[in-house]
Amino acid sequence: MTAIQRFGGGLQTNTHFHTLVLEGVFATAPDGTTRFDLAPPPTDREVARLLAAVGTRILRLLRRRGVLAADNAADLTTDPLADAPGTTARAT
């Protein structure tokens, strides 16, 4: 479920989304009881695949709208900030 909020605390324009996402599914047992089964978290490979797909679509849209030149060879496989100290959060 997503709610779109179009303003901030001072009534300034600040469009953003509040989203509630279930991390699993509800299942009904034969006796009629309901339980919640947690879904496994995505793997690093699944997240990387999703990132690549979203990045490709965004670049395609930006090129189609003329924001980026068609010959712009942006590479989504590398992150220029990934190895810069203090710029990204890393799980330990």
N, CA, C and O atoms as a GROMACS GRO file, in nm:
protein
  368
    1MET      N    1   0.084  -0.114   0.000
    1MET     CA    2   0.000   0.000   0.000
    1MET      C    3   0.090   0.122   0.000
    1MET      O    4   0.186   0.128   0.077
    2THR      N    5   0.060   0.219  -0.085
    2THR     CA    6   0.139   0.342  -0.094
    2THR      C    7   0.049   0.463  -0.081
    2THR      O    8  -0.056   0.470  -0.144
    3ALA      N    9   0.091   0.557   0.001
    3ALA     CA   10   0.022   0.686   0.012
    3ALA      C   11   0.116   0.792  -0.043
    3ALA      O   12   0.234   0.795  -0.008
    4ILE      N   13   0.064   0.878  -0.129
    4ILE     CA   14   0.144   0.986  -0.186
    4ILE      C   15   0.121   1.111  -0.102
    4ILE      O   16   0.007   1.156  -0.086
    5GLN      N   17   0.228   1.166  -0.049
    5GLN     CA   18   0.219   1.291   0.026
    5GLN      C   19   0.280   1.400  -0.060
    5GLN      O   20   0.393   1.385  -0.107
    6ARG      N   21   0.207   1.508  -0.081
    6ARG     CA   22   0.251   1.612  -0.173
    6ARG      C   23   0.308   1.736  -0.104
    6ARG      O   24   0.341   1.833  -0.171
    7PHE      N   25   0.320   1.733   0.028
    7PHE     CA   26   0.370   1.850   0.100
    7PHE      C   27   0.447   1.804   0.223
    7PHE      O   28   0.432   1.691   0.270
    8GLY      N   29   0.528   1.894   0.274
    8GLY     CA   30   0.603   1.867   0.396
    8GLY      C   31   0.537   1.932   0.516
    8GLY      O   32   0.425   1.981   0.506
    9GLY      N   33   0.605   1.932   0.630
    9GLY     CA   34   0.550   1.985   0.754
    9GLY      C   35   0.516   2.133   0.748
    9GLY      O   36   0.425   2.177   0.818
   10GLY      N   37   0.587   2.209   0.667
   10GLY     CA   38   0.560   2.353   0.653
   10GLY      C   39   0.472   2.383   0.534
   10GLY      O   40   0.468   2.497   0.488
   11LEU      N   41   0.401   2.283   0.483
   11LEU     CA   42   0.312   2.293   0.367
   11LEU      C   43   0.384   2.332   0.239
   11LEU      O   44   0.322   2.380   0.144
   12GLN      N   45   0.516   2.312   0.234
   12GLN     CA   46   0.591   2.333   0.111
   12GLN      C   47   0.573   2.212   0.019
   12GLN      O   48   0.544   2.102   0.066
   13THR      N   49   0.591   2.232  -0.109
   13THR     CA   50   0.581   2.120  -0.203
   13THR      C   51   0.696   2.025  -0.177
   13THR      O   52   0.813   2.063  -0.182
   14ASN      N   53   0.662   1.900  -0.149
   14ASN     CA   54   0.761   1.797  -0.119
   14ASN      C   55   0.697   1.661  -0.145
   14ASN      O   56   0.664   1.588  -0.051
   15THR      N   57   0.680   1.628  -0.271
   15THR     CA   58   0.613   1.502  -0.306
   15THR      C   59   0.702   1.385  -0.269
   15THR      O   60   0.818   1.377  -0.308
   16HIS      N   61   0.644   1.292  -0.192
   16HIS     CA   62   0.715   1.170  -0.155
   16HIS      C   63   0.614   1.062  -0.122
   16HIS      O   64   0.495   1.089  -0.109
   17PHE      N   65   0.662   0.940  -0.108
   17PHE     CA   66   0.576   0.824  -0.092
   17PHE      C   67   0.598   0.759   0.043
   17PHE      O   68   0.711   0.750   0.091
   18HIS      N   69   0.491   0.714   0.104
   18HIS     CA   70   0.496   0.632   0.224
   18HIS      C   71   0.443   0.495   0.182
   18HIS      O   72   0.329   0.485   0.138
   19THR      N   73   0.524   0.392   0.194
   19THR     CA   74   0.486   0.260   0.145
   19THR      C   75   0.493   0.157   0.256
   19THR      O   76   0.588   0.153   0.334
   20LEU      N   77   0.392   0.074   0.261
   20LEU     CA   78   0.387  -0.039   0.353
   20LEU      C   79   0.397  -0.165   0.269
   20LEU      O   80   0.315  -0.189   0.181
   21VAL      N   81   0.499  -0.246   0.297
   21VAL     CA   82   0.523  -0.366   0.219
   21VAL      C   83   0.531  -0.485   0.314
   21VAL      O   84   0.608  -0.483   0.411
   22LEU      N   85   0.454  -0.587   0.287
   22LEU     CA   86   0.461  -0.709   0.367
   22LEU      C   87   0.582  -0.791   0.321
   22LEU      O   88   0.608  -0.802   0.202
   23GLU      N   89   0.653  -0.846   0.414
   23GLU     CA   90   0.771  -0.926   0.382
   23GLU      C   91   0.738  -1.074   0.392
   23GLU      O   92   0.811  -1.151   0.454
   24GLY      N   93   0.627  -1.112   0.332
   24GLY     CA   94   0.583  -1.250   0.336
   24GLY      C   95   0.438  -1.260   0.289
   24GLY      O   96   0.385  -1.169   0.225
   25VAL      N   97   0.375  -1.371   0.323
   25VAL     CA   98   0.236  -1.395   0.283
   25VAL      C   99   0.157  -1.451   0.400
   25VAL      O  100   0.211  -1.518   0.488
   26PHE      N  101   0.027  -1.424   0.398
   26PHE     CA  102  -0.062  -1.486   0.495
   26PHE      C  103  -0.112  -1.617   0.436
   26PHE      O  104  -0.145  -1.624   0.318
   27ALA      N  105  -0.117  -1.720   0.518
   27ALA     CA  106  -0.162  -1.852   0.474
   27ALA      C  107  -0.266  -1.903   0.572
   27ALA      O  108  -0.255  -1.883   0.693
   28THR      N  109  -0.368  -1.969   0.518
   28THR     CA  110  -0.472  -2.026   0.602
   28THR      C  111  -0.452  -2.177   0.610
   28THR      O  112  -0.442  -2.245   0.508
   29ALA      N  113  -0.445  -2.227   0.732
   29ALA     CA  114  -0.428  -2.370   0.755
   29ALA      C  115  -0.562  -2.440   0.738
   29ALA      O  116  -0.666  -2.375   0.743
   30PRO      N  117  -0.562  -2.572   0.719
   30PRO     CA  118  -0.687  -2.648   0.703
   30PRO      C  119  -0.783  -2.629   0.821
   30PRO      O  120  -0.905  -2.639   0.803
   31ASP      N  121  -0.730  -2.603   0.941
   31ASP     CA  122  -0.819  -2.584   1.057
   31ASP      C  123  -0.876  -2.443   1.065
   31ASP      O  124  -0.950  -2.412   1.159
   32GLY      N  125  -0.843  -2.355   0.968
   32GLY     CA  126  -0.898  -2.221   0.963
   32GLY      C  127  -0.812  -2.114   1.027
   32GLY      O  128  -0.842  -1.995   1.016
   33THR      N  129  -0.704  -2.154   1.094
   33THR     CA  130  -0.616  -2.054   1.154
   33THR      C  131  -0.532  -1.989   1.045
   33THR      O  132  -0.506  -2.048   0.939
   34THR      N  133  -0.490  -1.869   1.073
   34THR     CA  134  -0.408  -1.794   0.977
   34THR      C  135  -0.270  -1.773   1.035
   34THR      O  136  -0.254  -1.745   1.154
   35ARG      N  137  -0.170  -1.787   0.950
   35ARG     CA  138  -0.033  -1.763   0.993
   35ARG      C  139   0.035  -1.676   0.888
   35ARG      O  140  -0.010  -1.665   0.774
   36PHE      N  141   0.144  -1.614   0.929
   36PHE     CA  142   0.222  -1.530   0.838
   36PHE      C  143   0.354  -1.599   0.811
   36PHE      O  144   0.430  -1.626   0.904
   37ASP      N  145   0.382  -1.627   0.687
   37ASP     CA  146   0.507  -1.692   0.646
   37ASP      C  147   0.601  -1.585   0.592
   37ASP      O  148   0.570  -1.520   0.492
   38LEU      N  149   0.715  -1.568   0.656
   38LEU     CA  150   0.814  -1.471   0.610
   38LEU      C  151   0.874  -1.514   0.477
   38LEU      O  152   0.903  -1.632   0.455
   39ALA      N  153   0.894  -1.418   0.390
   39ALA     CA  154   0.963  -1.444   0.264
   39ALA      C  155   1.113  -1.431   0.289
   39ALA      O  156   1.154  -1.351   0.373
   40PRO      N  157   1.194  -1.508   0.219
   40PRO     CA  158   1.339  -1.493   0.237
   40PRO      C  159   1.384  -1.358   0.180
   40PRO      O  160   1.325  -1.310   0.083
   41PRO      N  161   1.488  -1.298   0.237
   41PRO     CA  162   1.537  -1.171   0.182
   41PRO      C  163   1.598  -1.194   0.044
   41PRO      O  164   1.641  -1.304   0.013
   42PRO      N  165   1.600  -1.089  -0.039
   42PRO     CA  166   1.662  -1.106  -0.172
   42PRO      C  167   1.812  -1.128  -0.158
   42PRO      O  168   1.876  -1.079  -0.065
   43THR      N  169   1.864  -1.204  -0.252
   43THR     CA  170   2.009  -1.228  -0.253
   43THR      C  171   2.079  -1.108  -0.316
   43THR      O  172   2.015  -1.025  -0.381
   44ASP      N  173   2.208  -1.099  -0.297
   44ASP     CA  174   2.286  -0.991  -0.361
   44ASP      C  175   2.272  -0.998  -0.512
   44ASP      O  176   2.266  -0.896  -0.580
   45ARG      N  177   2.268  -1.119  -0.565
   45ARG     CA  178   2.255  -1.136  -0.710
   45ARG      C  179   2.120  -1.084  -0.760
   45ARG      O  180   2.113  -1.020  -0.865
   46GLU      N  181   2.013  -1.111  -0.686
   46GLU     CA  182   1.880  -1.061  -0.724
   46GLU      C  183   1.874  -0.909  -0.720
   46GLU      O  184   1.815  -0.846  -0.808
   47VAL      N  185   1.935  -0.850  -0.617
   47VAL     CA  186   1.937  -0.704  -0.606
   47VAL      C  187   2.017  -0.644  -0.721
   47VAL      O  188   1.975  -0.545  -0.780
   48ALA      N  189   2.132  -0.702  -0.753
   48ALA     CA  190   2.215  -0.652  -0.862
   48ALA      C  191   2.141  -0.662  -0.996
   48ALA      O  192   2.149  -0.572  -1.079
   49ARG      N  193   2.068  -0.771  -1.015
   49ARG     CA  194   1.991  -0.789  -1.140
   49ARG      C  195   1.881  -0.684  -1.151
   49ARG      O  196   1.859  -0.628  -1.258
   50LEU      N  197   1.812  -0.658  -1.040
   50LEU     CA  198   1.707  -0.556  -1.039
   50LEU      C  199   1.766  -0.418  -1.065
   50LEU      O  200   1.711  -0.341  -1.143
   51LEU      N  201   1.878  -0.386  -1.001
   51LEU     CA  202   1.944  -0.258  -1.021
   51LEU      C  203   1.983  -0.238  -1.168
   51LEU      O  204   1.963  -0.130  -1.223
   52ALA      N  205   2.037  -0.341  -1.230
   52ALA     CA  206   2.076  -0.332  -1.370
   52ALA      C  207   1.954  -0.309  -1.460
   52ALA      O  208   1.959  -0.229  -1.553
   53ALA      N  209   1.844  -0.378  -1.432
   53ALA     CA  210   1.723  -0.362  -1.513
   53ALA      C  211   1.663  -0.223  -1.497
   53ALA      O  212   1.624  -0.161  -1.596
   54VAL      N  213   1.655  -0.174  -1.374
   54VAL     CA  214   1.600  -0.040  -1.350
   54VAL      C  215   1.690   0.066  -1.412
   54VAL      O  216   1.642   0.159  -1.476
   55GLY      N  217   1.822   0.053  -1.394
   55GLY     CA  218   1.916   0.148  -1.451
   55GLY      C  219   1.907   0.154  -1.603
   55GLY      O  220   1.911   0.262  -1.661
   56THR      N  221   1.895   0.039  -1.666
   56THR     CA  222   1.883   0.034  -1.812
   56THR      C  223   1.757   0.106  -1.858
   56THR      O  224   1.761   0.182  -1.955
   57ARG      N  225   1.646   0.083  -1.789
   57ARG     CA  226   1.520   0.147  -1.827
   57ARG      C  227   1.524   0.299  -1.805
   57ARG      O  228   1.470   0.375  -1.885
   58ILE      N  229   1.589   0.342  -1.696
   58ILE     CA  230   1.599   0.485  -1.670
   58ILE      C  231   1.683   0.552  -1.778
   58ILE      O  232   1.645   0.658  -1.829
   59LEU      N  233   1.797   0.492  -1.812
   59LEU     CA  234   1.881   0.549  -1.919
   59LEU      C  235   1.806   0.554  -2.051
   59LEU      O  236   1.815   0.653  -2.124
   60ARG      N  237   1.731   0.449  -2.083
   60ARG     CA  238   1.653   0.446  -2.207
   60ARG      C  239   1.551   0.560  -2.208
   60ARG      O  240   1.534   0.628  -2.309
   61LEU      N  241   1.483   0.582  -2.095
   61LEU     CA  242   1.384   0.689  -2.085
   61LEU      C  243   1.451   0.826  -2.099
   61LEU      O  244   1.400   0.912  -2.171
   62LEU      N  245   1.564   0.846  -2.032
   62LEU     CA  246   1.634   0.974  -2.041
   62LEU      C  247   1.683   1.002  -2.183
   62LEU      O  248   1.679   1.116  -2.229
   63ARG      N  249   1.728   0.899  -2.252
   63ARG     CA  250   1.771   0.918  -2.391
   63ARG      C  251   1.652   0.948  -2.481
   63ARG      O  252   1.660   1.035  -2.569
   64ARG      N  253   1.541   0.877  -2.459
   64ARG     CA  254   1.422   0.898  -2.540
   64ARG      C  255   1.367   1.040  -2.522
   64ARG      O  256   1.315   1.100  -2.616
   65ARG      N  257   1.378   1.094  -2.402
   65ARG     CA  258   1.329   1.229  -2.374
   65ARG      C  259   1.432   1.337  -2.407
   65ARG      O  260   1.404   1.456  -2.390
   66GLY      N  261   1.549   1.297  -2.453
   66GLY     CA  262   1.650   1.393  -2.494
   66GLY      C  263   1.733   1.451  -2.380
   66GLY      O  264   1.807   1.547  -2.400
   67VAL      N  265   1.721   1.395  -2.262
   67VAL     CA  266   1.799   1.443  -2.148
   67VAL      C  267   1.944   1.398  -2.161
   67VAL      O  268   2.036   1.472  -2.125
   68LEU      N  269   1.965   1.277  -2.211
   68LEU     CA  270   2.099   1.223  -2.236
   68LEU      C  271   2.116   1.202  -2.385
   68LEU      O  272   2.021   1.165  -2.455
   69ALA      N  273   2.236   1.224  -2.434
   69ALA     CA  274   2.265   1.198  -2.574
   69ALA      C  275   2.260   1.048  -2.598
   69ALA      O  276   2.293   0.970  -2.510
   70ALA      N  277   2.218   1.009  -2.717
   70ALA     CA  278   2.206   0.867  -2.750
   70ALA      C  279   2.339   0.794  -2.743
   70ALA      O  280   2.343   0.674  -2.716
   71ASP      N  281   2.449   0.868  -2.766
   71ASP     CA  282   2.580   0.803  -2.764
   71ASP      C  283   2.646   0.807  -2.626
   71ASP      O  284   2.761   0.767  -2.612
   72ASN      N  285   2.574   0.856  -2.526
   72ASN     CA  286   2.628   0.859  -2.390
   72ASN      C  287   2.648   0.716  -2.341
   72ASN      O  288   2.552   0.639  -2.334
   73ALA      N  289   2.768   0.682  -2.309
   73ALA     CA  290   2.800   0.544  -2.270
   73ALA      C  291   2.810   0.532  -2.118
   73ALA      O  292   2.914   0.490  -2.065
   74ALA      N  293   2.705   0.570  -2.048
   74ALA     CA  294   2.705   0.556  -1.902
   74ALA      C  295   2.710   0.409  -1.865
   74ALA      O  296   2.635   0.328  -1.919
   75ASP      N  297   2.798   0.376  -1.774
   75ASP     CA  298   2.815   0.237  -1.733
   75ASP      C  299   2.756   0.218  -1.595
   75ASP      O  300   2.806   0.275  -1.498
   76LEU      N  301   2.650   0.137  -1.585
   76LEU     CA  302   2.585   0.114  -1.457
   76LEU      C  303   2.650   0.002  -1.377
   76LEU      O  304   2.608  -0.024  -1.264
   77THR      N  305   2.750  -0.062  -1.433
   77THR     CA  306   2.810  -0.175  -1.361
   77THR      C  307   2.912  -0.129  -1.258
   77THR      O  308   2.952  -0.207  -1.172
   78THR      N  309   2.955  -0.003  -1.267
   78THR     CA  310   3.050   0.048  -1.169
   78THR      C  311   2.991   0.168  -1.098
   78THR      O  312   2.915   0.245  -1.156
   79ASP      N  313   3.025   0.182  -0.972
   79ASP     CA  314   2.980   0.294  -0.891
   79ASP      C  315   3.102   0.378  -0.858
   79ASP      O  316   3.189   0.333  -0.784
   80PRO      N  317   3.111   0.501  -0.911
   80PRO     CA  318   3.231   0.582  -0.887
   80PRO      C  319   3.251   0.616  -0.740
   80PRO      O  320   3.362   0.651  -0.700
   81LEU      N  321   3.146   0.608  -0.660
   81LEU     CA  322   3.157   0.640  -0.518
   81LEU      C  323   3.177   0.516  -0.431
   81LEU      O  324   3.196   0.529  -0.310
   82ALA      N  325   3.173   0.400  -0.489
   82ALA     CA  326   3.177   0.276  -0.410
   82ALA      C  327   3.302   0.265  -0.323
   82ALA      O  328   3.294   0.215  -0.211
   83ASP      N  329   3.415   0.309  -0.372
   83ASP     CA  330   3.539   0.294  -0.296
   83ASP      C  331   3.586   0.422  -0.230
   83ASP      O  332   3.690   0.424  -0.164
   84ALA      N  333   3.509   0.530  -0.246
   84ALA     CA  334   3.546   0.657  -0.182
   84ALA      C  335   3.511   0.651  -0.033
   84ALA      O  336   3.398   0.616   0.002
   85PRO      N  337   3.604   0.684   0.054
   85PRO     CA  338   3.577   0.674   0.198
   85PRO      C  339   3.466   0.771   0.240
   85PRO      O  340   3.464   0.888   0.200
   86GLY      N  341   3.376   0.720   0.324
   86GLY     CA  342   3.272   0.804   0.381
   86GLY      C  343   3.156   0.840   0.291
   86GLY      O  344   3.073   0.923   0.329
   87THR      N  345   3.148   0.781   0.171
   87THR     CA  346   3.040   0.820   0.080
   87THR      C  347   2.929   0.718   0.071
   87THR      O  348   2.819   0.752   0.028
   88THR      N  349   2.954   0.595   0.110
   88THR     CA  350   2.849   0.494   0.104
   88THR      C  351   2.844   0.416   0.234
   88THR      O  352   2.944   0.399   0.304
   89ALA      N  353   2.726   0.369   0.265
   89ALA     CA  354   2.712   0.283   0.383
   89ALA      C  355   2.740   0.140   0.342
   89ALA      O  356   2.698   0.095   0.236
   90ARG      N  357   2.810   0.070   0.426
   90ARG     CA  358   2.843  -0.069   0.396
   90ARG      C  359   2.803  -0.156   0.513
   90ARG      O  360   2.824  -0.121   0.629
   91ALA      N  361   2.746  -0.270   0.481
   91ALA     CA  362   2.711  -0.368   0.586
   91ALA      C  363   2.840  -0.434   0.634
   91ALA      O  364   2.929  -0.463   0.554
   92THR      N  365   2.848  -0.458   0.763
   92THR     CA  366   2.969  -0.523   0.815
   92THR      C  367   2.934  -0.660   0.867
   92THR      O  368   3.022  -0.732   0.916
   0.00000   0.00000   0.00000
